[in-house]
Amino acid sequence: MIWFHFHQPDNDKPKLAKRPSETASLRCSVDGSVDDGDTFRVKCDNREQKLRLCGIDAPEAKQPLGIESRDYLRSLIAKASNKVIVVEMDRDKYNRTVAEVLFDTPNGEQSVQEEMLKAGMAYHYKQYSGNCHNADVFDTAEEMGRSQKLGVWRLQGGGQRPWDYRKQNQS
C-alpha cells in the first residue's frame, strides 16, 4: 500500500485583513472583570477602562448561552495569560471604549472577536462593525460557527439576537 500526503491550506482559519498590531495599539492586562461575552475591563498604561468588543454582540446573561459566552471569553483571556492587545476604535453611548482585541499565540496574533464568532459565542454585529479593521473576517468566522452548529447556532434559528432581546426587554 502506498500512502500519499497532500498538504492542504489551512482554509478553516480566516486571516486578518490588517494586522492590528501594525496600527496604534496598546498592550493591556485584564483584571478578571468580564461582564459578558463582549464587554470587559482592562488596564492600559495604569488606566482602567471598560471595553466593548468591536463588531460582535454576545448573548445577554439572561439569554440562552449568555453565561457560556461570558465564560468562553474568560477562557480566551486566561489562555492569553490575561494580556491582550487593544486597538481602540471609538466610544459608545455608555462611554465604553469600542476596540478590536487580540492576543498572542505561538502562531501570531489572534482576534478575540474572530474566536468568539467561530465558537458560536457571539453574532457579527454588522451595523456596528464598520470601524473595525477586520470586519470582513467576521462574516467568515461567524459562518464557520454556524456551519458546525456551535454555540448559539445549536439553538433553533440561531437563537434570539441580543439586539432584539434588548429591544424587547428595555424598561
Phi, psi and omega per residue, in radians:
M1 nan 2.377 3.123
I2 -1.932 2.310 3.117
W3 -1.869 2.350 3.043
F4 -1.977 2.428 3.080
H5 -1.977 2.081 3.097
F6 -1.880 2.255 3.072
H7 -1.479 2.089 3.089
Q8 -1.797 2.447 3.116
P9 -1.089 2.641 -3.126
D10 -1.380 1.285 -3.067
N11 -1.372 -0.183 -3.107
D12 -1.490 0.063 -3.105
K13 -2.143 1.819 3.122
P14 -1.034 2.527 3.108
K15 -1.707 2.424 3.124
L16 -1.099 2.343 -3.111
A17 -1.143 -0.686 -3.100
K18 -2.500 2.128 -3.112
R19 -1.154 1.982 -3.116
P20 -1.042 -0.443 3.124
S21 -1.178 -0.236 3.079
E22 -1.495 -0.077 3.062
T23 -1.907 3.139 3.119
A24 -1.125 2.103 -3.123
S25 -2.520 2.832 3.126
L26 -2.171 2.469 2.995
R27 -1.609 2.176 -3.010
C28 -2.291 2.837 3.049
S29 -1.958 2.623 3.124
V30 -1.828 2.180 -3.064
D31 -1.427 0.035 3.128
G32 1.787 -0.128 -3.120
S33 -1.525 1.678 3.099
V34 -1.973 1.942 -3.068
D35 -1.277 -0.813 3.128
D36 -2.759 -2.870 -3.053
G37 -1.319 0.030 3.103
D38 -2.452 0.160 -3.108
T39 -2.464 2.278 3.085
F40 -2.760 2.953 -3.109
R41 -1.778 2.479 3.071
V42 -2.280 2.835 3.019
K43 -2.114 2.046 -3.119
C44 -2.163 2.173 3.130
D45 0.872 0.827 3.134
N46 1.067 0.338 3.105
R47 -2.102 2.132 3.130
E48 -1.519 2.434 3.100
Q49 -2.571 2.672 3.104
K50 -1.647 2.250 -3.119
L51 -1.870 2.494 2.965
R52 -2.037 2.148 -3.112
L53 -1.150 2.209 -3.120
C54 -1.168 2.291 2.932
G55 1.447 0.005 3.083
I56 -2.275 2.784 3.071
D57 -2.411 2.106 -3.106
A58 -1.715 2.705 3.104
P59 -0.970 2.501 3.065
E60 -1.223 2.769 -3.058
A61 -0.950 -0.624 -3.098
K62 -1.520 -0.037 3.090
Q63 -1.530 2.767 3.000
P64 -0.975 2.347 3.139
L65 1.235 0.158 3.095
G66 -1.107 -0.828 3.130
I67 -1.195 -0.718 3.122
E68 -1.074 -0.692 3.112
S69 -1.101 -0.816 3.100
R70 -1.025 -0.777 -3.116
D71 -1.182 -0.576 3.091
Y72 -1.163 -0.733 3.066
L73 -1.065 -0.741 3.083
R74 -1.007 -0.726 -3.110
S75 -1.174 -0.657 3.090
L76 -1.097 -0.758 -3.141
I77 -1.149 -0.715 3.125
A78 -1.106 -0.699 3.106
K79 -1.064 -0.499 -3.137
A80 -1.584 0.272 -3.119
S81 0.960 0.615 3.116
N82 1.066 0.422 3.100
K83 -2.049 2.223 -3.129
V84 -2.338 2.847 3.070
I85 -1.886 2.168 -3.072
V86 -1.951 2.195 3.063
V87 -1.987 1.778 -3.073
E88 -1.226 2.378 -3.129
M89 -1.973 -0.752 -2.920
D90 -2.938 -3.076 2.962
R91 -2.162 2.508 3.112
D92 -1.709 -3.105 -3.067
K93 -1.185 -0.227 3.080
Y94 -1.711 0.181 -3.138
N95 1.138 0.425 3.031
R96 -1.485 2.607 3.036
T97 -1.350 2.138 3.072
V98 -1.583 2.207 -3.011
A99 -2.615 2.708 2.875
E100 -1.530 2.460 -3.082
V101 -2.255 2.350 3.131
L102 -2.242 2.887 3.014
F103 -2.429 2.701 -3.136
D104 -1.398 2.421 3.018
T105 -2.257 2.933 3.073
P106 -1.031 -0.411 -3.139
N107 -1.699 0.169 -3.132
G108 2.009 -2.940 -3.107
E109 -1.345 2.512 3.116
Q110 -2.250 2.446 -3.130
S111 -1.376 2.227 3.058
V112 -1.095 -0.759 3.135
Q113 -1.019 -0.797 -3.126
E114 -1.046 -0.760 -3.136
E115 -1.145 -0.690 3.106
M116 -1.108 -0.721 -3.136
L117 -1.202 -0.770 -3.132
K118 -1.097 -0.545 -3.134
A119 -1.486 -0.058 -3.115
G120 1.266 0.423 -3.111
M121 -1.728 0.085 3.098
A122 -2.826 2.896 3.079
Y123 -1.934 2.624 3.007
H124 -1.249 2.103 -3.108
Y125 -1.674 1.360 -2.948
K126 -1.003 -0.665 -3.081
Q127 -1.197 -0.245 3.120
Y128 -2.120 0.427 -3.137
S129 -1.926 0.058 -3.089
G130 -1.025 -0.591 -3.134
N131 -1.517 -0.143 -3.108
C132 -1.277 2.295 3.135
H133 -1.011 -0.614 -2.988
N134 -2.024 0.519 -3.115
A135 -1.013 -0.539 -3.124
D136 -1.135 -0.392 3.116
V137 -1.406 -0.418 -3.033
F138 -1.131 -0.661 3.099
D139 -1.063 -0.785 -3.134
T140 -1.118 -0.759 3.141
A141 -1.117 -0.747 3.118
E142 -1.101 -0.727 3.138
E143 -1.097 -0.595 3.099
M144 -1.096 -0.798 3.101
G145 -1.117 -0.745 -3.131
R146 -1.097 -0.816 -3.077
S147 -1.156 -0.450 3.111
Q148 -1.673 0.044 -3.129
K149 0.921 0.891 3.123
L150 -1.704 2.616 3.027
G151 0.951 -2.194 -3.081
V152 -1.061 -0.393 -3.099
W153 -1.334 -0.100 2.989
R154 -1.382 -0.359 -3.120
L155 -1.393 2.636 -3.139
Q156 -0.998 2.227 3.134
G157 1.153 0.244 -3.107
G158 1.403 0.199 3.097
G159 1.326 2.986 3.097
Q160 -1.334 2.265 -3.131
R161 -1.171 2.478 -3.103
P162 -0.997 -0.624 -3.137
W163 -1.165 -0.596 3.072
D164 -1.267 -0.675 3.107
Y165 -1.065 -0.800 -3.138
R166 -1.103 -0.728 3.136
K167 -1.093 -0.744 -3.116
Q168 -1.209 -0.522 -3.029
N169 -1.910 0.253 3.133
Q170 -1.260 2.531 -3.090
S171 -1.615 nan nan
